[in-house]
Amino acid sequence: MSVSDFAATDTSSWRHLGEKSHYQGSIVSVATQTVQSPNGAILEREVVHHTGAVAIVPLSGDSQDTVLLFSQYRSPVKRQLLEIPAGKLDIEGEDITELADRELQEETGTKAGYLEKIAEFYTSPGFCDEKIHLFVARELTPVEPRPEGEEELLATVVTVKLDLALQLISQGYIVDAKTIIGLLIVAEKVYNG
């Protein structure tokens, strides 16, 4: 099987028959979708719609082998997490590169001389349509951070060598999915060109 085989997957035989909304918030909404499978079965699926987000892997150091992580409390999981900077698409029509630049400044107090989108992925497509646009940031220069909320005010920036960050993943200290994905993709690019 080749890459082109995956790109050519036909989903036209699935039919979306409708959707019933249950909750509408500022970031997420919850609905029940009714779909018909290729063999005619009618299925109901609970779905969370999300506005989407950006995430940034900020690299620094002379050899670009150091990453800036953001340590913050996450109430849904009741613990402090070590993450790459990120932010949700909550301003209608905002350019994702501008959002990535703003989030980087707010969360790390740095501005990127070079900011490139390197991937996009769904966080949990079994029930949610949230898509994260992943960026790498290089040539960082200090700026005054602009924290937005109480959680950001209490968060701290942690500077870690990229190879240590990979060890923190394998040892279970970094457990945030976007951070794991971002660090692994960037490490592949840094170490394997």
Secondary structure, 3 states (H helix, E strand, C coil): CCHHHHHCCCCCCCEEEEEEEEEECCCEEEEEEEEECCCCCEEEEEEEEECCEEEEEEEECCCCCEEEEEEEEECCCCEEEEECCEEECCCCCCCHHHHHHHHHHHHHCEEEEEEEEEEEEECCCCCECCEEEEEEEEEEEECCCCCCCHHHHCCEEEEEEHHHHHHHHHCCCCCCHHHHHHHHHHHHHHHHC
